[in-house]
Amino acid sequence: MTSLRFVERLRDLVGGVDVVLSDIWGVVHNGLEAFPEACEALHSFRGQGGTVILITNAPRPADSVQRQLRKLGIADDTYDAIVTSGDLTRHFVAGHPGRKMYWVGSERHNSIFRGLDAVFAPLPEADCIVFTGLFDEETESAEDYRAMLLQARERKLPLVCANPDIVVERGDRLIYCAGAVAELYRELGGEVVFYGKPHRPIYERAMELAAERQSHAITLDRVLAIGDSVRTDLAGAHGFGIDCLFVTRGIHAEEFEGIDQLDPASVKELFGHPPRALMRELRW
């Protein structure tokens, strides 16, 4: 294993790349404001004939995420398509008509059920739990759900997690996501079905969309993932067999503060399977 250095420009890494699968939150925005240089980098890659698919653990449909990006000033021509964990969760709900679901999440996630014949029920009557996020993301943590999870485990209810992220940036703070509660349920012995990174289905769907936009077959050695999470972005890319550019400005920012180069031991400790390169923030 070799040392890892920070690179300054995306253009130095994409000479043999046809497709970029880029994370959104932490790479192109922080929930409150867009990162203009990151958006320019993706747009410039597209200008050279590359395809950009945004892949995100947002528990909402792609069109809902697109509306959020527009509100932040991120132009549609920054990317070719969006794949969300919310889309995959919608597919699960649509494929299980009549199943009674106990839904846990914020009202701003309700678009995940738009147009579906979803059947909701209180926990004692439910057949499964669909977890899109915490009821109150600003104040709650996974421990606030322990009693509910113990009840669900006693009834052997599967939990469908629409966002495997543990935490995400919101401005300069980290807030808990559905993945934190799902992991606690798994620790308690409950059954969890995860949709989104690092699991394969979201990458498979992204590659289907990329193939529709490229005029030739795409090999995995010509695909680059970009993300800021070791647990989801880096692990997901490695599991799918593609390289990853790791952006350190996101949820791991404190761990990389003041570091210019990682020795082999540090690489192994921080990443396990190392990324192709490190970049503090995405730029062309």
GUZARO-72084 format. One record per residue (C-alpha): residue number from 0; x, y, z. Coordinates in nm, 3 decimals, always signed. Example, Ala and Ser with C-alpha at 12.3 -4.5 7.8 and 13.67 -1.06 7.14 Angstrom:
2
PT  num       px       py       pz
PT    0   +1.230   -0.450   +0.780
PT    1   +1.367   -0.106   +0.714
% end
This chain:
284
PT  num       px       py       pz
PT    0   +0.000   +0.000   +0.000
PT    1   +0.132   +0.344   -0.093
PT    2   +0.087   +0.687   +0.057
PT    3   -0.207   +0.903   -0.048
PT    4   -0.169   +1.265   -0.149
PT    5   -0.428   +1.532   -0.212
PT    6   -0.492   +1.625   -0.573
PT    7   -0.612   +1.967   -0.676
PT    8   -0.810   +1.911   -0.995
PT    9   -1.064   +1.660   -1.122
PT   10   -0.934   +1.703   -1.475
PT   11   -0.611   +1.531   -1.372
PT   12   -0.802   +1.211   -1.285
PT   13   -1.056   +1.166   -1.563
PT   14   -0.842   +1.107   -1.872
PT   15   -0.967   +0.750   -1.902
PT   16   -1.308   +0.801   -1.742
PT   17   -1.641   +0.790   -1.927
PT   18   -1.880   +0.805   -1.631
PT   19   -1.876   +0.985   -1.296
PT   20   -2.112   +0.867   -1.023
PT   21   -2.116   +1.160   -0.783
PT   22   -2.259   +1.196   -0.438
PT   23   -2.461   +1.513   -0.383
PT   24   -2.476   +1.616   -0.019
PT   25   -2.124   +1.704   +0.097
PT   26   -1.985   +1.714   -0.258
PT   27   -2.200   +1.964   -0.453
PT   28   -2.384   +2.126   -0.160
PT   29   -2.408   +2.113   +0.220
PT   30   -2.785   +2.130   +0.251
PT   31   -2.791   +2.508   +0.270
PT   32   -2.569   +2.629   -0.014
PT   33   -2.420   +2.496   -0.335
PT   34   -2.049   +2.456   -0.399
PT   35   -1.998   +2.642   -0.730
PT   36   -1.657   +2.493   -0.809
PT   37   -1.788   +2.140   -0.765
PT   38   -2.079   +2.212   -0.997
PT   39   -1.840   +2.362   -1.252
PT   40   -1.620   +2.050   -1.232
PT   41   -1.909   +1.816   -1.313
PT   42   -2.031   +2.047   -1.590
PT   43   -1.681   +2.062   -1.742
PT   44   -1.652   +1.682   -1.736
PT   45   -1.982   +1.659   -1.923
PT   46   -1.851   +1.915   -2.171
PT   47   -1.573   +1.672   -2.261
PT   48   -1.824   +1.399   -2.343
PT   49   -1.847   +1.241   -2.000
PT   50   -2.167   +1.131   -1.828
PT   51   -2.250   +1.242   -1.474
PT   52   -2.503   +1.046   -1.270
PT   53   -2.578   +1.185   -0.926
PT   54   -2.638   +0.907   -0.673
PT   55   -2.775   +1.000   -0.335
PT   56   -2.919   +0.846   -0.022
PT   57   -3.196   +1.105   -0.021
PT   58   -3.524   +0.942   +0.087
PT   59   -3.716   +1.125   -0.186
PT   60   -3.778   +1.070   -0.559
PT   61   -3.529   +1.205   -0.811
PT   62   -3.760   +1.485   -0.926
PT   63   -3.791   +1.608   -0.568
PT   64   -3.412   +1.615   -0.533
PT   65   -3.386   +1.801   -0.863
PT   66   -3.620   +2.072   -0.732
PT   67   -3.397   +2.112   -0.426
PT   68   -3.089   +2.142   -0.646
PT   69   -3.259   +2.412   -0.853
PT   70   -3.347   +2.607   -0.538
PT   71   -2.978   +2.599   -0.445
PT   72   -2.886   +2.733   -0.789
PT   73   -2.746   +2.406   -0.927
PT   74   -2.823   +2.397   -1.299
PT   75   -2.978   +2.095   -1.467
PT   76   -2.683   +2.074   -1.709
PT   77   -2.449   +1.997   -1.418
PT   78   -2.553   +1.630   -1.448
PT   79   -2.729   +1.382   -1.675
PT   80   -2.954   +1.201   -1.427
PT   81   -3.023   +1.144   -1.058
PT   82   -3.071   +0.812   -0.877
PT   83   -3.197   +0.820   -0.519
PT   84   -3.246   +0.568   -0.242
PT   85   -3.598   +0.707   -0.232
PT   86   -3.660   +0.580   -0.586
PT   87   -3.554   +0.230   -0.483
PT   88   -3.773   +0.243   -0.173
PT   89   -4.068   +0.349   -0.386
PT   90   -4.006   +0.040   -0.599
PT   91   -4.026   -0.173   -0.284
PT   92   -4.354   -0.012   -0.174
PT   93   -4.506   -0.048   -0.521
PT   94   -4.403   -0.413   -0.527
PT   95   -4.582   -0.494   -0.199
PT   96   -4.941   -0.372   -0.247
PT   97   -5.158   -0.392   +0.060
PT   98   -4.871   -0.430   +0.304
PT   99   -4.936   -0.220   +0.614
PT  100   -4.649   +0.016   +0.682
PT  101   -4.553   +0.209   +0.990
PT  102   -4.382   +0.518   +0.847
PT  103   -4.114   +0.701   +1.044
PT  104   -3.983   +1.025   +0.899
PT  105   -4.027   +1.395   +0.844
PT  106   -4.327   +1.527   +0.653
PT  107   -4.084   +1.671   +0.400
PT  108   -4.013   +1.311   +0.294
PT  109   -4.376   +1.236   +0.209
PT  110   -4.306   +1.266   -0.165
PT  111   -4.156   +0.916   -0.144
PT  112   -4.512   +0.780   -0.138
PT  113   -4.653   +1.014   -0.405
PT  114   -4.871   +0.827   -0.653
PT  115   -4.846   +0.497   -0.464
PT  116   -5.128   +0.308   -0.292
PT  117   -4.940   +0.299   +0.035
PT  118   -5.126   +0.160   +0.336
PT  119   -5.022   +0.314   +0.668
PT  120   -5.086   +0.167   +1.011
PT  121   -4.975   +0.218   +1.373
PT  122   -4.684   +0.007   +1.488
PT  123   -4.893   -0.266   +1.662
PT  124   -5.081   -0.332   +1.335
PT  125   -4.801   -0.287   +1.083
PT  126   -4.637   -0.552   +0.866
PT  127   -4.314   -0.353   +0.827
PT  128   -4.151   -0.020   +0.910
PT  129   -4.050   +0.224   +0.638
PT  130   -3.788   +0.458   +0.782
PT  131   -3.711   +0.769   +0.578
PT  132   -3.560   +0.971   +0.860
PT  133   -3.605   +1.084   +1.218
PT  134   -3.927   +1.260   +1.316
PT  135   -3.721   +1.557   +1.439
PT  136   -3.377   +1.559   +1.276
PT  137   -3.270   +1.869   +1.467
PT  138   -3.296   +1.721   +1.816
PT  139   -3.324   +1.342   +1.802
PT  140   -3.072   +1.057   +1.781
PT  141   -3.105   +0.682   +1.730
PT  142   -3.137   +0.624   +2.105
PT  143   -3.469   +0.809   +2.106
PT  144   -3.608   +0.516   +1.903
PT  145   -3.476   +0.228   +2.112
PT  146   -3.810   +0.153   +2.285
PT  147   -3.994   +0.156   +1.952
PT  148   -3.733   -0.071   +1.794
PT  149   -3.759   -0.320   +2.079
PT  150   -4.135   -0.340   +2.020
PT  151   -4.075   -0.390   +1.648
PT  152   -3.819   -0.662   +1.714
PT  153   -4.064   -0.850   +1.936
PT  154   -4.307   -0.856   +1.643
PT  155   -4.023   -0.945   +1.403
PT  156   -4.104   -0.652   +1.176
PT  157   -3.860   -0.583   +0.891
PT  158   -3.734   -0.226   +0.874
PT  159   -3.692   -0.075   +0.528
PT  160   -3.427   +0.196   +0.545
PT  161   -3.465   +0.461   +0.275
PT  162   -3.143   +0.642   +0.370
PT  163   -2.845   +0.433   +0.491
PT  164   -2.647   +0.746   +0.589
PT  165   -2.563   +0.774   +0.958
PT  166   -2.513   +1.152   +0.956
PT  167   -2.518   +1.427   +0.696
PT  168   -2.401   +1.787   +0.688
PT  169   -2.651   +2.066   +0.732
PT  170   -2.452   +2.385   +0.710
PT  171   -2.179   +2.350   +0.971
PT  172   -2.361   +2.082   +1.174
PT  173   -2.406   +1.706   +1.145
PT  174   -2.757   +1.566   +1.182
PT  175   -2.862   +1.204   +1.220
PT  176   -3.022   +1.010   +0.933
PT  177   -3.232   +0.695   +0.902
PT  178   -2.921   +0.478   +0.879
PT  179   -2.833   +0.551   +1.242
PT  180   -3.163   +0.405   +1.360
PT  181   -3.148   +0.116   +1.113
PT  182   -2.803   +0.017   +1.242
PT  183   -2.931   +0.023   +1.599
PT  184   -3.220   -0.203   +1.497
PT  185   -2.975   -0.442   +1.337
PT  186   -2.765   -0.442   +1.656
PT  187   -3.080   -0.530   +1.849
PT  188   -3.136   -0.829   +1.623
PT  189   -3.393   -0.678   +1.390
PT  190   -3.413   -0.738   +1.014
PT  191   -3.314   -0.438   +0.800
PT  192   -3.351   -0.390   +0.426
PT  193   -3.124   -0.108   +0.305
PT  194   -3.177   +0.094   -0.012
PT  195   -2.900   +0.327   -0.128
PT  196   -2.522   +0.340   -0.095
PT  197   -2.318   +0.128   -0.022
PT  198   -2.554   -0.141   -0.155
PT  199   -2.537   -0.257   -0.517
PT  200   -2.888   -0.174   -0.650
PT  201   -2.831   +0.201   -0.658
PT  202   -2.507   +0.155   -0.855
PT  203   -2.671   -0.088   -1.094
PT  204   -2.950   +0.160   -1.165
PT  205   -2.699   +0.442   -1.212
PT  206   -2.506   +0.236   -1.464
PT  207   -2.825   +0.158   -1.655
PT  208   -2.890   +0.530   -1.692
PT  209   -2.528   +0.597   -1.788
PT  210   -2.539   +0.330   -2.056
PT  211   -2.843   +0.499   -2.211
PT  212   -2.636   +0.814   -2.258
PT  213   -2.311   +0.662   -2.384
PT  214   -2.277   +0.534   -2.740
PT  215   -2.060   +0.239   -2.639
PT  216   -2.038   -0.024   -2.368
PT  217   -1.911   +0.105   -2.034
PT  218   -1.648   -0.093   -1.846
PT  219   -1.608   -0.044   -1.473
PT  220   -1.245   +0.065   -1.509
PT  221   -1.377   +0.376   -1.689
PT  222   -1.612   +0.475   -1.405
PT  223   -1.519   +0.704   -1.114
PT  224   -1.725   +0.750   -0.799
PT  225   -1.700   +1.074   -0.601
PT  226   -1.807   +1.102   -0.239
PT  227   -1.733   +1.216   +0.114
PT  228   -1.833   +0.913   +0.325
PT  229   -1.610   +0.617   +0.401
PT  230   -1.905   +0.402   +0.504
PT  231   -2.130   +0.468   +0.202
PT  232   -1.942   +0.627   -0.089
PT  233   -1.604   +0.460   -0.056
PT  234   -1.733   +0.122   +0.062
PT  235   -2.003   +0.124   -0.205
PT  236   -1.760   +0.204   -0.485
PT  237   -1.520   -0.066   -0.370
PT  238   -1.797   -0.321   -0.342
PT  239   -1.916   -0.240   -0.693
PT  240   -1.564   -0.256   -0.834
PT  241   -1.500   +0.108   -0.926
PT  242   -1.247   +0.370   -0.820
PT  243   -1.343   +0.648   -0.581
PT  244   -1.229   +1.007   -0.545
PT  245   -1.270   +1.093   -0.178
PT  246   -1.368   +1.452   -0.092
PT  247   -1.262   +1.546   +0.260
PT  248   -1.463   +1.866   +0.311
PT  249   -1.774   +1.667   +0.410
PT  250   -1.860   +1.461   +0.715
PT  251   -1.497   +1.356   +0.778
PT  252   -1.358   +1.711   +0.758
PT  253   -1.224   +1.720   +1.115
PT  254   -1.026   +1.398   +1.065
PT  255   -0.836   +1.549   +0.771
PT  256   -0.776   +1.899   +0.904
PT  257   -0.411   +1.998   +0.867
PT  258   -0.317   +1.676   +0.683
PT  259   -0.141   +1.700   +0.346
PT  260   -0.043   +1.337   +0.296
PT  261   -0.143   +1.001   +0.444
PT  262   +0.115   +0.731   +0.511
PT  263   +0.021   +0.367   +0.441
PT  264   -0.071   +0.296   +0.804
PT  265   -0.304   +0.596   +0.819
PT  266   -0.461   +0.501   +0.487
PT  267   -0.541   +0.154   +0.619
PT  268   -0.677   +0.290   +0.947
PT  269   -0.900   +0.555   +0.789
PT  270   -1.019   +0.376   +0.478
PT  271   -0.943   +0.005   +0.479
PT  272   -0.966   -0.005   +0.101
PT  273   -0.803   +0.322   -0.016
PT  274   -0.964   +0.563   -0.260
PT  275   -0.794   +0.646   -0.588
PT  276   -0.718   +0.998   -0.465
PT  277   -0.807   +1.260   -0.208
PT  278   -0.940   +1.609   -0.278
PT  279   -1.035   +1.868   -0.022
PT  280   -1.319   +1.997   -0.235
PT  281   -1.425   +1.908   -0.585
PT  282   -1.294   +2.143   -0.854
PT  283   -1.207   +2.115   -1.220
% end
